[in-house]
Amino acid sequence: MSSNLNVRINMVRGLYAITPDEPDTAELLRKVRLALLGGARVVQYRNKVAGAALRLEQAIALCGLTREFAVPLIVNDDADLAQHAGADGVHLGGTDGSVADARALLGNSKLIGVSCYNRLELAHEAVRQGADYVAFGSFFASGVKPDAVAATLDLLQQARRELTVPIVAIGGITPQNSTQLLEPGANALAVISAVFAATDIQEAARQFSALDYPQIF
């Protein structure tokens, strides 16, 4: 990835594919390759059940795959894993440490995203600390996180007016309901099930990739 800030940030636009909990690394790579062939613009490695050794193995393998497509690999929750795997950045949740600590570990050339749930003040603080993008959700009912807090379209509109970084929307998103999020200003759509649980992963990714995503700058 380029160290130029605008180039890095502009990569956070389009289909943001989040990996499922897949214990078989070869199968994980097969699925992610199909999503990339379908046009995924960002891949986030997320595995909530694997042990440390498997997570490192999978993150390193995904780094090699995403670089074939010139697509950034973001590691969920774990800046140390992102560093050891050579990933392109980290995505921090509410209990995953500060942006400042992640930046000190990863350096200025890596992407740092922050989950802000349904709270605009968290997004402002994340940007103040140096986050490259922020994420809001859940906008729709999510099978992955059924108890997630609900975010509104009004929040998305206000965030777009007030923030100058890419905005990622997450939570129960499908090709059918995604337009509701793009019109208020979401630059990227973070998706797990609607891509990776699809019968045809590449086609599902293609449907998301064909949407009209707002420009970031």
DRENPA-3360 file (N, C-alpha, C; in nm, 2 decimals, always signed):
BEGIN
1 = MSSNLNVR = +0.08/-0.12/+0.00/+0.00/+0.00/+0.00/+0.09/+0.12/+0.00 ~ +0.04/+0.23/-0.06/+0.11/+0.35/-0.06/+0.10/+0.42/+0.07 ~ +0.21/+0.49/+0.11/+0.20/+0.56/+0.24/+0.13/+0.69/+0.23 ~ +0.09/+0.73/+0.11/+0.02/+0.86/+0.09/-0.12/+0.84/+0.15 ~ -0.15/+0.94/+0.24/-0.27/+0.93/+0.32/-0.40/+0.92/+0.24 ~ -0.41/+1.01/+0.14/-0.53/+1.01/+0.06/-0.55/+0.88/-0.02 ~ -0.44/+0.82/-0.07/-0.45/+0.70/-0.14/-0.50/+0.59/-0.05 ~ -0.44/+0.58/+0.07/-0.48/+0.48/+0.17/-0.63/+0.49/+0.21;
9 = INMVRGLY = -0.67/+0.62/+0.24/-0.81/+0.63/+0.29/-0.91/+0.61/+0.17 ~ -0.87/+0.64/+0.05/-0.96/+0.62/-0.06/-0.98/+0.47/-0.09 ~ -0.90/+0.39/-0.03/-0.92/+0.24/-0.05/-1.04/+0.20/+0.03 ~ -1.08/+0.27/+0.13/-1.20/+0.23/+0.21/-1.33/+0.28/+0.14 ~ -1.36/+0.22/+0.03/-1.48/+0.26/-0.05/-1.52/+0.14/-0.13 ~ -1.65/+0.10/-0.11/-1.70/-0.02/-0.18/-1.73/-0.13/-0.09 ~ -1.72/-0.25/-0.13/-1.75/-0.37/-0.05/-1.63/-0.40/+0.04 ~ -1.66/-0.40/+0.17/-1.57/-0.42/+0.28/-1.61/-0.56/+0.33;
17 = AITPDEPD = -1.54/-0.66/+0.29/-1.57/-0.80/+0.32/-1.51/-0.85/+0.44 ~ -1.59/-0.89/+0.54/-1.54/-0.94/+0.67/-1.54/-1.09/+0.67 ~ -1.43/-1.16/+0.70/-1.43/-1.30/+0.69/-1.51/-1.37/+0.80 ~ -1.57/-1.49/+0.76/-1.64/-1.57/+0.86/-1.54/-1.65/+0.95 ~ -1.59/-1.71/+1.05/-1.51/-1.80/+1.14/-1.49/-1.93/+1.07 ~ -1.38/-1.94/+0.99/-1.35/-2.06/+0.91/-1.22/-2.12/+0.96 ~ -1.23/-2.25/+1.02/-1.11/-2.31/+1.08/-1.01/-2.36/+0.97 ~ -1.06/-2.39/+0.85/-0.98/-2.44/+0.74/-0.92/-2.33/+0.66;
25 = TAELLRKV = -0.79/-2.31/+0.67/-0.72/-2.20/+0.61/-0.74/-2.20/+0.46 ~ -0.72/-2.32/+0.40/-0.74/-2.33/+0.25/-0.88/-2.29/+0.21 ~ -0.98/-2.33/+0.29/-1.12/-2.30/+0.26/-1.14/-2.15/+0.27 ~ -1.08/-2.09/+0.38/-1.09/-1.95/+0.40/-1.03/-1.87/+0.28 ~ -0.92/-1.92/+0.23/-0.86/-1.85/+0.12/-0.94/-1.87/-0.01 ~ -1.00/-1.98/-0.03/-1.09/-2.00/-0.14/-1.21/-1.90/-0.14 ~ -1.27/-1.89/-0.02/-1.38/-1.80/-0.01/-1.34/-1.66/-0.03 ~ -1.23/-1.62/+0.03/-1.19/-1.48/+0.01/-1.15/-1.45/-0.13;
33 = RLALLGGA = -1.08/-1.54/-0.19/-1.05/-1.52/-0.34/-1.17/-1.49/-0.42 ~ -1.28/-1.57/-0.40/-1.40/-1.55/-0.47/-1.46/-1.41/-0.44 ~ -1.45/-1.36/-0.32/-1.50/-1.23/-0.29/-1.42/-1.12/-0.36 ~ -1.29/-1.14/-0.36/-1.20/-1.05/-0.43/-1.22/-1.05/-0.58 ~ -1.25/-1.17/-0.64/-1.28/-1.17/-0.78/-1.41/-1.10/-0.81 ~ -1.50/-1.10/-0.71/-1.63/-1.03/-0.72/-1.61/-0.88/-0.70 ~ -1.50/-0.83/-0.66/-1.48/-0.69/-0.65/-1.46/-0.63/-0.51 ~ -1.45/-0.72/-0.41/-1.43/-0.66/-0.27/-1.31/-0.57/-0.27;
41 = RVVQYRNK = -1.32/-0.45/-0.21/-1.22/-0.35/-0.20/-1.14/-0.35/-0.08 ~ -1.19/-0.41/+0.03/-1.12/-0.42/+0.16/-1.16/-0.56/+0.21 ~ -1.06/-0.62/+0.28/-1.09/-0.75/+0.35/-1.05/-0.73/+0.49 ~ -1.14/-0.77/+0.58/-1.11/-0.77/+0.72/-1.10/-0.91/+0.77 ~ -0.99/-0.95/+0.83/-0.98/-1.08/+0.89/-1.04/-1.08/+1.03 ~ -1.14/-1.16/+1.05/-1.21/-1.17/+1.18/-1.23/-1.31/+1.21 ~ -1.18/-1.36/+1.32/-1.21/-1.50/+1.36/-1.21/-1.50/+1.51 ~ -1.33/-1.51/+1.56/-1.36/-1.50/+1.71/-1.33/-1.63/+1.78;
49 = VAGAALRL = -1.31/-1.74/+1.71/-1.30/-1.87/+1.78/-1.16/-1.94/+1.77 ~ -1.08/-1.90/+1.67/-0.95/-1.96/+1.65/-0.85/-1.93/+1.76 ~ -0.76/-2.01/+1.78/-0.65/-1.99/+1.87/-0.54/-1.90/+1.80 ~ -0.45/-1.86/+1.88/-0.35/-1.76/+1.84/-0.27/-1.81/+1.72 ~ -0.23/-1.93/+1.72/-0.14/-1.99/+1.61/-0.22/-1.99/+1.48 ~ -0.35/-2.03/+1.48/-0.43/-2.04/+1.36/-0.46/-1.90/+1.31 ~ -0.48/-1.81/+1.40/-0.51/-1.67/+1.36/-0.39/-1.61/+1.29 ~ -0.27/-1.63/+1.34/-0.15/-1.58/+1.27/-0.13/-1.65/+1.14;
57 = EQAIALCG = -0.15/-1.78/+1.13/-0.14/-1.85/+1.01/-0.24/-1.79/+0.90 ~ -0.36/-1.77/+0.94/-0.46/-1.73/+0.85/-0.44/-1.58/+0.81 ~ -0.40/-1.50/+0.90/-0.37/-1.36/+0.87/-0.26/-1.34/+0.77 ~ -0.15/-1.42/+0.79/-0.04/-1.42/+0.70/-0.08/-1.46/+0.56 ~ -0.15/-1.57/+0.56/-0.20/-1.63/+0.43/-0.29/-1.52/+0.36 ~ -0.38/-1.46/+0.43/-0.46/-1.36/+0.37/-0.39/-1.24/+0.32 ~ -0.28/-1.20/+0.39/-0.20/-1.09/+0.34/-0.14/-1.12/+0.20 ~ -0.09/-1.24/+0.18/-0.04/-1.28/+0.05/-0.15/-1.27/-0.06;
65 = LTREFAVP = -0.27/-1.32/-0.02/-0.38/-1.32/-0.12/-0.43/-1.18/-0.15 ~ -0.45/-1.10/-0.05/-0.50/-0.97/-0.08/-0.40/-0.88/-0.16 ~ -0.28/-0.91/-0.14/-0.18/-0.83/-0.22/-0.18/-0.87/-0.37 ~ -0.22/-0.99/-0.40/-0.24/-1.02/-0.54/-0.34/-0.93/-0.61 ~ -0.44/-0.88/-0.53/-0.55/-0.80/-0.58/-0.53/-0.65/-0.55 ~ -0.42/-0.61/-0.48/-0.39/-0.48/-0.44/-0.50/-0.42/-0.35 ~ -0.55/-0.51/-0.26/-0.66/-0.48/-0.17/-0.60/-0.48/-0.03 ~ -0.63/-0.39/+0.06/-0.58/-0.39/+0.20/-0.64/-0.50/+0.28;
73 = LIVNDDAD = -0.56/-0.56/+0.37/-0.61/-0.65/+0.47/-0.61/-0.59/+0.60 ~ -0.72/-0.58/+0.66/-0.74/-0.52/+0.80/-0.76/-0.63/+0.90 ~ -0.69/-0.63/+1.01/-0.71/-0.73/+1.11/-0.81/-0.68/+1.22 ~ -0.91/-0.76/+1.25/-1.01/-0.72/+1.35/-0.95/-0.73/+1.49 ~ -0.96/-0.62/+1.57/-0.94/-0.62/+1.72/-0.80/-0.62/+1.77 ~ -0.70/-0.67/+1.68/-0.57/-0.71/+1.74/-0.46/-0.64/+1.66 ~ -0.41/-0.53/+1.72/-0.30/-0.46/+1.65/-0.17/-0.54/+1.65 ~ -0.15/-0.62/+1.76/-0.03/-0.70/+1.76/-0.03/-0.81/+1.65;
81 = LAQHAGAD = -0.15/-0.87/+1.63/-0.16/-0.96/+1.52/-0.14/-0.90/+1.38 ~ -0.20/-0.78/+1.37/-0.18/-0.70/+1.24/-0.03/-0.68/+1.22 ~ +0.04/-0.64/+1.32/+0.19/-0.62/+1.30/+0.26/-0.74/+1.27 ~ +0.24/-0.85/+1.34/+0.31/-0.97/+1.32/+0.28/-1.04/+1.18 ~ +0.16/-1.02/+1.13/+0.12/-1.08/+1.01/+0.16/-0.99/+0.89 ~ +0.20/-0.86/+0.91/+0.23/-0.77/+0.80/+0.10/-0.72/+0.74 ~ -0.01/-0.71/+0.81/-0.13/-0.66/+0.75/-0.13/-0.51/+0.72 ~ -0.23/-0.47/+0.65/-0.23/-0.33/+0.61/-0.30/-0.24/+0.72;
89 = GVHLGGTD = -0.35/-0.29/+0.83/-0.41/-0.21/+0.93/-0.49/-0.29/+1.03 ~ -0.56/-0.22/+1.12/-0.63/-0.29/+1.22/-0.77/-0.21/+1.24 ~ -0.87/-0.29/+1.28/-1.00/-0.23/+1.31/-1.02/-0.25/+1.46 ~ -1.04/-0.14/+1.54/-1.06/-0.14/+1.68/-1.20/-0.13/+1.72 ~ -1.24/-0.22/+1.82/-1.37/-0.21/+1.88/-1.36/-0.13/+2.01 ~ -1.46/-0.12/+2.08/-1.47/-0.04/+2.20/-1.37/-0.08/+2.31 ~ -1.33/-0.21/+2.31/-1.24/-0.25/+2.42/-1.10/-0.30/+2.37 ~ -1.07/-0.25/+2.25/-0.95/-0.30/+2.18/-0.83/-0.21/+2.19;
97 = GSVADARA = -0.83/-0.12/+2.28/-0.72/-0.02/+2.29/-0.74/+0.10/+2.21 ~ -0.64/+0.20/+2.23/-0.66/+0.33/+2.17/-0.60/+0.34/+2.03 ~ -0.65/+0.43/+1.96/-0.59/+0.46/+1.83/-0.44/+0.50/+1.84 ~ -0.41/+0.58/+1.94/-0.27/+0.62/+1.96/-0.18/+0.50/+1.98 ~ -0.22/+0.40/+2.06/-0.14/+0.29/+2.09/-0.12/+0.20/+1.96 ~ -0.23/+0.19/+1.88/-0.22/+0.11/+1.76/-0.13/+0.19/+1.66 ~ -0.14/+0.32/+1.65/-0.06/+0.39/+1.56/+0.09/+0.38/+1.60 ~ +0.12/+0.39/+1.73/+0.26/+0.38/+1.77/+0.31/+0.24/+1.74;
105 = LLGNSKLI = +0.23/+0.14/+1.74/+0.28/+0.00/+1.71/+0.29/-0.02/+1.56 ~ +0.19/+0.03/+1.48/+0.18/+0.00/+1.34/+0.25/+0.10/+1.25 ~ +0.26/+0.23/+1.30/+0.32/+0.33/+1.21/+0.22/+0.41/+1.13 ~ +0.27/+0.51/+1.07/+0.17/+0.60/+1.00/+0.13/+0.55/+0.86 ~ +0.19/+0.44/+0.81/+0.15/+0.39/+0.68/+0.03/+0.29/+0.68 ~ -0.01/+0.26/+0.80/-0.12/+0.16/+0.82/-0.25/+0.22/+0.84 ~ -0.36/+0.15/+0.80/-0.50/+0.20/+0.82/-0.54/+0.16/+0.96 ~ -0.61/+0.25/+1.03/-0.67/+0.22/+1.16/-0.82/+0.27/+1.15;
113 = GVSCYNRL = -0.91/+0.17/+1.17/-1.05/+0.20/+1.17/-1.11/+0.18/+1.31 ~ -1.22/+0.24/+1.34/-1.28/+0.23/+1.48/-1.43/+0.21/+1.47 ~ -1.48/+0.11/+1.55/-1.62/+0.09/+1.56/-1.68/+0.20/+1.65 ~ -1.78/+0.27/+1.60/-1.84/+0.37/+1.68/-1.99/+0.34/+1.71 ~ -2.03/+0.23/+1.67/-2.17/+0.18/+1.70/-2.28/+0.28/+1.66 ~ -2.35/+0.34/+1.76/-2.45/+0.44/+1.72/-2.42/+0.57/+1.79 ~ -2.29/+0.60/+1.81/-2.25/+0.72/+1.89/-2.15/+0.81/+1.80 ~ -2.20/+0.92/+1.76/-2.13/+1.01/+1.68/-2.01/+1.07/+1.76;
121 = ELAHEAVR = -2.03/+1.08/+1.89/-1.92/+1.14/+1.97/-1.79/+1.05/+1.97 ~ -1.82/+0.92/+1.96/-1.70/+0.83/+1.95/-1.63/+0.84/+1.82 ~ -1.70/+0.87/+1.72/-1.64/+0.89/+1.59/-1.56/+1.02/+1.58 ~ -1.61/+1.13/+1.64/-1.53/+1.25/+1.65/-1.40/+1.23/+1.73 ~ -1.41/+1.15/+1.84/-1.29/+1.13/+1.92/-1.19/+1.04/+1.85 ~ -1.24/+0.94/+1.77/-1.16/+0.85/+1.70/-1.08/+0.93/+1.59 ~ -1.15/+1.02/+1.52/-1.09/+1.10/+1.42/-0.98/+1.20/+1.48 ~ -1.02/+1.25/+1.60/-0.93/+1.34/+1.67/-0.80/+1.27/+1.70;
129 = QGADYVAF = -0.81/+1.14/+1.74/-0.69/+1.06/+1.77/-0.61/+1.01/+1.65 ~ -0.67/+1.03/+1.53/-0.60/+0.99/+1.41/-0.65/+0.87/+1.34 ~ -0.78/+0.83/+1.36/-0.83/+0.71/+1.29/-0.85/+0.75/+1.14 ~ -0.83/+0.65/+1.06/-0.84/+0.67/+0.91/-0.99/+0.66/+0.86 ~ -1.07/+0.58/+0.93/-1.21/+0.56/+0.90/-1.28/+0.52/+1.02 ~ -1.41/+0.54/+1.02/-1.50/+0.50/+1.13/-1.61/+0.41/+1.08 ~ -1.67/+0.33/+1.17/-1.78/+0.24/+1.13/-1.89/+0.26/+1.22 ~ -2.01/+0.26/+1.17/-2.14/+0.27/+1.25/-2.23/+0.14/+1.22;
137 = GSFFASGV = -2.31/+0.10/+1.31/-2.40/+0.00/+1.30/-2.44/-0.06/+1.43 ~ -2.54/-0.15/+1.44/-2.59/-0.22/+1.33/-2.71/-0.15/+1.27 ~ -2.72/-0.14/+1.14/-2.83/-0.07/+1.07/-2.95/-0.16/+1.05 ~ -2.93/-0.29/+1.03/-3.03/-0.38/+1.02/-3.01/-0.50/+1.11 ~ -3.11/-0.59/+1.13/-3.09/-0.70/+1.21/-2.98/-0.79/+1.16 ~ -2.89/-0.83/+1.25/-2.77/-0.90/+1.21/-2.77/-1.04/+1.27 ~ -2.75/-1.14/+1.19/-2.74/-1.28/+1.24/-2.61/-1.30/+1.31 ~ -2.50/-1.23/+1.28/-2.37/-1.24/+1.34/-2.37/-1.18/+1.48;
145 = KPDAVAAT = -2.43/-1.06/+1.49/-2.44/-0.99/+1.62/-2.59/-0.96/+1.64 ~ -2.67/-1.06/+1.69/-2.81/-1.03/+1.71/-2.84/-0.93/+1.82 ~ -2.75/-0.91/+1.91/-2.77/-0.82/+2.02/-2.71/-0.68/+2.00 ~ -2.66/-0.66/+1.88/-2.59/-0.53/+1.85/-2.68/-0.41/+1.87 ~ -2.62/-0.30/+1.91/-2.70/-0.17/+1.92/-2.75/-0.13/+1.78 ~ -2.86/-0.06/+1.78/-2.91/-0.02/+1.65/-2.87/+0.13/+1.61 ~ -2.82/+0.14/+1.49/-2.79/+0.28/+1.44/-2.89/+0.32/+1.34 ~ -2.91/+0.45/+1.33/-3.01/+0.51/+1.24/-2.96/+0.58/+1.12;
153 = LDLLQQAR = -3.04/+0.59/+1.02/-3.00/+0.66/+0.90/-2.97/+0.81/+0.93 ~ -3.05/+0.87/+1.02/-3.02/+1.01/+1.06/-2.88/+1.02/+1.12 ~ -2.83/+0.93/+1.20/-2.70/+0.93/+1.24/-2.60/+0.93/+1.13 ~ -2.62/+0.84/+1.03/-2.54/+0.84/+0.91/-2.53/+0.97/+0.84 ~ -2.64/+1.03/+0.82/-2.65/+1.16/+0.75/-2.57/+1.27/+0.83 ~ -2.59/+1.27/+0.96/-2.52/+1.37/+1.04/-2.37/+1.34/+1.04 ~ -2.33/+1.21/+1.05/-2.19/+1.18/+1.04/-2.12/+1.22/+0.91 ~ -2.20/+1.21/+0.80/-2.14/+1.25/+0.67/-2.12/+1.40/+0.67;
161 = RELTVPIV = -2.21/+1.47/+0.73/-2.20/+1.62/+0.73/-2.08/+1.66/+0.81 ~ -2.05/+1.59/+0.92/-1.95/+1.64/+1.02/-1.81/+1.58/+1.01 ~ -1.80/+1.46/+0.94/-1.67/+1.39/+0.94/-1.61/+1.40/+0.80 ~ -1.48/+1.40/+0.80/-1.40/+1.40/+0.67/-1.32/+1.28/+0.65 ~ -1.36/+1.17/+0.71/-1.30/+1.04/+0.69/-1.41/+0.94/+0.63 ~ -1.36/+0.83/+0.57/-1.46/+0.74/+0.52/-1.55/+0.68/+0.63 ~ -1.67/+0.65/+0.59/-1.77/+0.60/+0.68/-1.81/+0.46/+0.63 ~ -1.80/+0.36/+0.72/-1.83/+0.22/+0.69/-1.96/+0.19/+0.77;
169 = AIGGITPQ = -2.06/+0.13/+0.70/-2.18/+0.09/+0.76/-2.18/-0.06/+0.77 ~ -2.23/-0.11/+0.88/-2.23/-0.26/+0.91/-2.36/-0.30/+0.97 ~ -2.39/-0.43/+0.96/-2.51/-0.49/+1.03/-2.62/-0.53/+0.94 ~ -2.63/-0.65/+0.91/-2.75/-0.70/+0.83/-2.76/-0.65/+0.69 ~ -2.66/-0.61/+0.63/-2.67/-0.54/+0.50/-2.68/-0.64/+0.39 ~ -2.77/-0.62/+0.29/-2.78/-0.70/+0.17/-2.78/-0.61/+0.05 ~ -2.77/-0.66/-0.07/-2.78/-0.58/-0.19/-2.91/-0.50/-0.20 ~ -3.02/-0.56/-0.14/-3.15/-0.50/-0.15/-3.17/-0.38/-0.06;
177 = NSTQLLEP = -3.11/-0.38/+0.06/-3.13/-0.27/+0.16/-3.01/-0.17/+0.16 ~ -2.91/-0.20/+0.08/-2.78/-0.12/+0.08/-2.80/+0.02/+0.03 ~ -2.89/+0.04/-0.06/-2.91/+0.18/-0.11/-2.95/+0.28/+0.00 ~ -3.03/+0.23/+0.10/-3.07/+0.31/+0.21/-2.95/+0.37/+0.28 ~ -2.83/+0.30/+0.28/-2.71/+0.34/+0.35/-2.62/+0.43/+0.26 ~ -2.62/+0.40/+0.13/-2.54/+0.48/+0.04/-2.59/+0.62/+0.02 ~ -2.72/+0.63/+0.01/-2.77/+0.77/-0.01/-2.74/+0.87/+0.10 ~ -2.74/+0.83/+0.23/-2.70/+0.92/+0.33/-2.55/+0.94/+0.34;
185 = GANALAVI = -2.47/+0.86/+0.27/-2.33/+0.89/+0.27/-2.23/+0.78/+0.31 ~ -2.28/+0.65/+0.33/-2.18/+0.55/+0.36/-2.09/+0.52/+0.24 ~ -1.96/+0.52/+0.27/-1.86/+0.50/+0.16/-1.83/+0.36/+0.14 ~ -1.85/+0.28/+0.24/-1.82/+0.13/+0.23/-1.93/+0.06/+0.31 ~ -1.95/-0.07/+0.26/-2.05/-0.16/+0.33/-1.98/-0.28/+0.38 ~ -1.98/-0.30/+0.51/-1.91/-0.41/+0.57/-2.01/-0.53/+0.58 ~ -1.97/-0.64/+0.52/-2.06/-0.75/+0.50/-1.99/-0.88/+0.54 ~ -2.06/-0.97/+0.61/-2.01/-1.11/+0.63/-2.11/-1.20/+0.56;
193 = SAVFAATD = -2.22/-1.23/+0.62/-2.31/-1.33/+0.57/-2.36/-1.32/+0.43 ~ -2.40/-1.20/+0.39/-2.46/-1.18/+0.26/-2.36/-1.21/+0.15 ~ -2.23/-1.21/+0.18/-2.13/-1.26/+0.08/-2.09/-1.40/+0.11 ~ -2.04/-1.43/+0.23/-1.97/-1.55/+0.25/-2.07/-1.67/+0.28 ~ -2.19/-1.64/+0.31/-2.29/-1.75/+0.33/-2.37/-1.77/+0.20 ~ -2.34/-1.69/+0.10/-2.41/-1.70/-0.03/-2.37/-1.83/-0.11 ~ -2.46/-1.88/-0.18/-2.43/-2.00/-0.26/-2.32/-1.97/-0.36 ~ -2.32/-1.85/-0.42/-2.22/-1.80/-0.52/-2.16/-1.68/-0.46;
201 = IQEAARQF = -2.04/-1.70/-0.39/-1.98/-1.59/-0.32/-1.93/-1.48/-0.42 ~ -1.88/-1.52/-0.53/-1.83/-1.42/-0.63/-1.94/-1.34/-0.68 ~ -2.06/-1.40/-0.71/-2.17/-1.32/-0.76/-2.23/-1.23/-0.65 ~ -2.23/-1.28/-0.53/-2.28/-1.19/-0.42/-2.19/-1.07/-0.41 ~ -2.06/-1.09/-0.41/-1.97/-0.98/-0.40/-1.98/-0.89/-0.52 ~ -2.01/-0.94/-0.64/-2.02/-0.86/-0.76/-2.15/-0.77/-0.74 ~ -2.25/-0.82/-0.68/-2.37/-0.74/-0.67/-2.34/-0.62/-0.58 ~ -2.27/-0.64/-0.47/-2.23/-0.53/-0.38/-2.14/-0.43/-0.45;
209 = SALDYPQI = -2.04/-0.49/-0.53/-1.94/-0.41/-0.59/-2.00/-0.32/-0.70 ~ -2.11/-0.36/-0.76/-2.18/-0.28/-0.87/-2.25/-0.16/-0.82 ~ -2.27/-0.15/-0.69/-2.35/-0.04/-0.63/-2.27/+0.09/-0.65 ~ -2.34/+0.20/-0.64/-2.29/+0.34/-0.66/-2.24/+0.39/-0.52 ~ -2.12/+0.38/-0.49/-2.07/+0.43/-0.36/-2.03/+0.57/-0.37 ~ -2.06/+0.65/-0.27/-2.02/+0.79/-0.27/-1.87/+0.81/-0.26 ~ -1.82/+0.91/-0.33/-1.68/+0.95/-0.32/-1.65/+0.99/-0.18 ~ -1.52/+0.97/-0.14/-1.48/+1.01/-0.01/-1.44/+1.16/-0.01;
217 = F = -1.37/+1.20/-0.11/-1.33/+1.34/-0.11/-1.39/+1.41/-0.23;
% end
